[in-house]
């Protein structure tokens, strides 16, 4: 079959949203009318993509938020919960990789959801995802300001908020190259810090630190105070923390539209996610559980608010009695939070621009300047960043709690939609007479992996519903439930609202025979990549095939 690059579509000012077509570069234009768009820049190189995949979203969720998970569930629950969510993410990014290499279009998973599942569900998930990053930005900027109080609590946090917002604006001036370079440098710092902590933790656990009077620790804290706390509720509470910590993993797929060569760089970046999950999350948290008791009084006092004094990583270092090192790791946390703030701007602006192009948002959101920046989307995100000054108010914690509750479950809906989109895409691909050999990159775990990932997302949502209804350490109450589960209500309202607006157009699912499999496909020859080339499977080459799946 001859796959040809579809020509870029031309649109008039009154273009039908349903007729929106992406060109082979994953961008789109209005040839006439008031808006004269540029195209998204292909400025992301292979090293940028790999660093986004490995360390792009390591931030306060891991370094600070995990403290509440240790306090509520214990080290055993944290380890199992993060492994389960990590497996879910492993399957999800593999599915996303297959779709993003073939269709490196702006909006990525939002576009795939509209095309392969249902437009109304795509509208709901797309706006919920954009809202997630819009509301997380002021939260992360405030967190970065609070981390500074570790050294200087005499300076008003508003000063630091203003400084960080200015830095964020400066990064946006450089467009996609600015985002890529900042993520590369900050990601490298985070990786070095986590690897260093793992080595440090092993030495501490073996009794190799002279300043630590505990001597050899081993698995002592897994026996006393114990590996698990608060039963099943404690275990279920870990899922939300893990989702927040892993949130942003999917950005590597969103960045495909602006990658110089997604066919080569994206598969390599996708494979790095395995090592990120195994090393930077699971292994580092396992080490924390070995050298820090889960009943520490200061655990659980910080969620993701930036209170690094409640960070399990900082507390573990302090217990070892090593002077100066807690301050160094606090600096790492500050850098990590700023990195996530940078990702907030990228994730929200690209999603909003894609929503506007598809007619699911205001038309001015579609504008892209000559430097490849979705200008008005960036302005909106920066304006949301000003909400960080709410931290000056006396009831700031209440405001932030409800802001975050709007999108608290967004990641589960996005990840589940990616897996389901991949399953539906494979059905449509087969139904329209295509073979897997035509795909430039294939998910290592296929439809089976996506099915498992989708199932784990559903289980995580059910577990979160249970612990929201029957919380740990407090009686059941409606306010707490909606603080934790309001995101699901928002998604349902958005879905039903768009269904009503479009009068149920398209039914429940897009029919496989009507799926658009050609629009937005980047031109490529049919010589498959080495990753996609069929290999004869045997027991003899099983170890090699397993290693190649993650390298």
C-alpha positions, 0 to 999 in steps of 0.5 A: 500500500502506498502511503502518501503525505496528505496535502495541507488543507486550506480553510476559510474563515467559516471553516467547518470544525468537522472538516479540520484536517492536519497536514503531514507536519502535524500542524494546521493553517487558516489560509484566509480570514483574520488569523494568519497562522504559522506552524508549530516548530519542529525544534525538539531533538532526540536528546530533548525527547529522551530527557522529557521521557526520563525526567520531565515530570519528576517533581513535588509529587514524588519528592514531597507528595509521597510523604502523605502516601507513606504516612497513610499506607506505609512503605509496602503500599507505596511500593505496590501502588507505584509499581501498579501505576508504573505498569499502567504508564508503561503500557500507556506510553507504548500505546501512545508511542505507536499512535504518535509516530504514525500521527505526530499531530498537535493535541496528540491523545486528545486528537486520537480520542476524538478520532478513534473513540468519540468526539464528545469524550475527546472534548471532555478529556481534552478540556479536563487535561488543559484545565489540569495544567492551567490550575497546577501552574499557580500551585507549582509556582507557589510550591517553588516559593515555599521551598525557598523558605527553607533558607529565607523565611524572612522574604515574602513568598510573593516576591519569589512568585513574581520572580518565577513567573518572570522566568517562565515568561522568558522561557516562553519567548524562546518557544519550543527550543526554550522548553526543550533546553530547559527540560534537558538541563533541569531533567539532567539535574533531577536524574543525577540527584535521584541516582545520588540519593539511591546510592546514599540510601543504600549506604545509610541502610547498610550502616555506612554513615558515621553520623547515623547512630542507628547503624545497620538498618536493613528492613527494620522499618518494614517490621516496625512500624510495619510495611502496611498502614490503615489496611485497604484504605491506606493502600487505595489512598496511594493511587492518587498520590502516584498519579500526581507523581507520574503526571506528565509522562504523556507529554512525550507524546504531545511533543511528537508534533514538534519533534524534528524526527519523531519516527526515530526519537520518539520510540527511543524516548518511549523505551526510556520510560521503563527505566524512569519508572523502575529507577527514579520512582520505584527504586528511590521510594523503596530506599526511602521506605528502608531508611525512614519510618512511616510513622515519622511525625512530620510525614503527611504534614506536606502534600505537594504544597512545597513544604520540603520539611515534610519531604520523605527524601529530606527527612531521610537525609536529616535522620542520617545526620549528614549536614548540608545535604538536606539543603542540597536536596531542597535545591533539587526539589526547587528545581524540580518544581520549576521544571513541572511549572515549565511543563504546565505551560507546554501541556496546556497551550498545545492542548488548547490550541488543538481544541480550538482547531477542532472547533471545540474552543474559541477560534483565537486559540488556534493562532500560532505566530511565526516563531511556532508559538501558540501565542494566545494560549501562552497568554492564558496560561501565564494569566492563570499563573497569577493565581499563585498570588492567592497564596498571600490570602489567609484562606489560600489552602482552601482555594488551592484545594478546590482548584486542584479538585477540578482536575484531580483525576485527569491523568487517569482519564487521559491514560485510560483514553490513550489505551482505549484509543490504541485498542480502537485504532488497531480495530479500525486499522484491521477493519480497513484492510491494513496490516501491522507491518505497515506501522513505522513503530508498534507498541511492544505489548500490543493490544493486550498491554493497552487492555491491561493499562485500561483495566488498571485505570478503571481499578485505580478510579474505583479505588480512589472513589472508595477512599474518597468516600471512606477517607483515611484518618477522618470520617466520611463527609461530602466536602472531602469526597468532592475535593477528591472526586470532583474531577470525575464529575467535571469530565462527565458534565463536559461529555454530556454537555458536548453530546447535547450540543452536537445532538448525539452526533456519532453515537457512542463510538466512532465506527471502525469503518468510518475512522479517518486513518490518513489525515495527519499521517507524516510521510514515510517510506514503508521500510520498517524501523528496526523496532517494528521489523518482525522477528522470529520468536524463539526461546534462544532470542527471548533475553535479547527481545526483552532487553530490546523492548526497553533500550 
